[in-house]
Amino acid sequence: MSDFHKIMTKAMFNMGCTTKIINGHVIGNVSPDIEWTKWLSYEPEFEKKRIEYLDTKKVSELSYEELEEASKYSRNKIFARLFKIYGTDECSEEDYMRIYDYMCNESIEKLMLSKLTIEELQYAKQEITRLSKISKEELSTKVREEQILSNYEQLSMVDSYILHMISDIHYVRSMSDLNKKIDAQLKQNEVMRQRSLNYALNPYTKK
């Protein structure tokens, strides 16, 4: 965060904790902090199992990669809690600054991709491709309806991801990058799944 933004953020905080500074693309009635809260709070089943596995090991037994992974999960939980109190009297100036800095420097798309399964990513890719071919009127209606906060809260995680992507004003330009990101994440998730399977089959094998 630049010095200017630090000064501005502190000034906004001092005007009242109920004032939120938002960084990112607003989807209708769904502001970035709402998206962050939803995704940081979400733990898919494969992530829960991974956390449980890491918790069974002593810190000294964890590899460097596993330490980073455990740290990431812990950090997600901390910020999930912080985003829930953002803009309330419970939010301190320090936490207020941390949240805004987080929004400025972290990628919510990267977080979304890491929390979706291979099957969900494949479905999302197909659905986004399909939606890119329907009329502008149909797409506009779909997006407008799902942007209503009460509707958004009911969306599955994969549908929330799809809404985020098709609402992005850079959608057409980013289609190629999107496909590459999903393909890369599919490969990464497959590697992680294979590692977990290998460990389940050979629990005493050292990495």
N, C-alpha and C positions, 0 to 999 in steps of 0.2 A: 504494500500500500504506500502511495506517495505521501510526502509530508502534507501536501495540500488536502488530500483525502483524510488524513489523520485529524487535521485541524477541523475539517468540515464535519467528520463523524463525531468528534468530541462535542462540537457545538450543537449538533442535532441531539445528542444524548442529553446535554444540559438543558435543552428546551423541553425535555420530558421523555421518559422511557417509553411512552406509548407511540412515539414517533419512530418509524422504521426507515432505514435507508436500504433500498433494495438494489442489488446489482445482478443483472442478467435479463433474459428475455421473459417478459410477462405474457402468459398465455390467458387472454381474457380475464376472468376473475381469479385465475390461479397465478399468484406471484411466486417468484423464485424461492422465497423462504418456505412456502407451502410445499413446493416440490422437494426441496432439500429435506424437510421434516419427514415427508412420506418415505423417501428413499433411504435416508439414514436410519430410520426406525425399522425398516424392513429387513428381516433375516430369512432368506430362503432356506429350505431344508438342507441343501448341500453345504451352506455356510454354517448352519447350526452344528452339523456333524463335524465340520472342519474345526470349529471353535472347541467343541467337546474333545476332539482328538488332541489339539494343542494344549488344552487344560490338563490332560493326563500326563504331560511331560514336564519335567523340571526345566527351569530356564537354562541350566547348564547343558541340557540334552538337546536343546533346540539349535538348528542350524541358523546361519545368518539370515537366510531367506525366510525361515519360519518365524524368527524374531520380528522381522519386518512385517510379516503377515499378521502376527498376533498384535503388533502395535497398531496396525491399520484398523483391525476390528475394534480394538479398545478406543481408538480415536473416533471412530464412527459413532460409538455409543455415547461418548462425551458430547459430540456435536449434535446428536439427535436430541439429547436433553436440553442443550443450550438453545437450539432453534425453537423448541417448544415454549421457552420463556422469553424469547426475543420480543422486545416491544412491550414488556410488562414490568411491573414494579419489582419483580424478582430478579431482573437482569441488571447486574452491576455494570459499571462503565468498562471495566476490563473485559467482561464477557461480551458486552455490546461491540467493542472493538474487535474482539477475536472472531465473532460471527461475521461481521462485515468483511474483515480481511479474508476469511475463509471463502466467502462467496466470490471475492475478487480473484482468488488465486487457484481455486479448485475447479475441476470439470465435472459437472453433474452428469454429462453424457457418459463419461468414463465410469462413474459410479453406477449408473443404470446398467451399462453393459456387463459390469462385474457381478451384478446380482441376478441376472437372467440366466436361465438354463439354456443348454444347446437347443433344445426343442423350442423354447420361447423365442430365442434369437432367430431361428429359422422361420418360425411363424411370423415374427415381426417383419423380417425382410420381405417375405411374400406379401404380407398385408400392405406394407408401405408401397411396394411396387404396384399392387392392385389399385390402391387409392390414388396413386399418381396418374392413373389413366382415366379416372372418372371425371365427370364434368366439374367445372369450378363451383357451380351452384350446389351440387351434391356434397362436395368436399367442404364447402363453406358451412353448409347446414350441419354436417357431422361435427366439425370442429366447434361451431358455436354452441351446440347442445352439450358437448362434453366439457366445454370450458366453464359451464355453470358449476360453481364450487361444490354444491351438494351432489351433482352427478360425477364430478371428478373424484370425490372421496370414495365413490362406489366402484370406480374403475379398477380392474385387476392391474397388477404391476406391468404386465406386458402391454396392456392397452394404454396405460399411462405413458409408457415409453413411446408408443406409436403416436399418441396425441402430441407429445413433445416434439417429435421429429417432423410431423406433417404441419405443425403450427410454426415451425421455424421459417422465418422469412428467407433464409438461405437454403431452403429445402432442395430446390431444383439443382442449384450449384453444388450442393454437398452430397448428392446421391452417390456419386462415385466414391467419395471418401467414406460415406456411410457403409457401403458394401465392403470396402476394405477393412474398416474397423470391426464390423460384425464377423467377417471371415477370420480376422486375426484373433478375435475373442473366442470364436468357436474352437480354433486350434488350441488356444491357451486353456480353455475349460476342459477340453479333451485330455490335455496333458495332466491337469490337476486330477481329473477323474481317474486316469490310469494310475497315477501315483497313489491315490487313496486305495484303489483296488489292489495294487501290488502290496501295499502295507497290510491290508486286511488278510491277504493270502500268505504273506510272509512277515508277520509282526516283529520278528526278531532280526530281520535283515537291516543292517546299518545303511544309511543313505550316504 
